[in-house]
């Protein structure tokens, strides 16, 4: 893979967890040690093309997925949508941690007291 981007251990971790594999399970399927998988995820080791192809095959992702900017993982608390407060305009007034302010570029910011609890 001729790419200027580096392998992203964070993307490997997200793919592994998404598919329900532990580091030990993934290591066994790849024929490497759990410690090596951990080093890949922490960015301490760089896999060769064959290993990236094997990771892609085992985890069901394209090899290119493992390159690029790291993705953000969400905590369970951030994924609890019942606690999110939104307005009728689609803006998130506060997320579970109280720091989110997401809105639509097409919508005006909410005014008045038309924020409703979901």
Secondary structure, 3 states (H helix, E strand, C coil): CCCCCCECHHHHHHHHHHCCCCHHHHHHHHCCCHHHHHHHHHCCCCCCHHHHHHHHHHHCCCHHHHECCCCCCCCCHHHCHHHCEEECCCCEEECCCCCCCECCCCCCCCCCCCEEEC
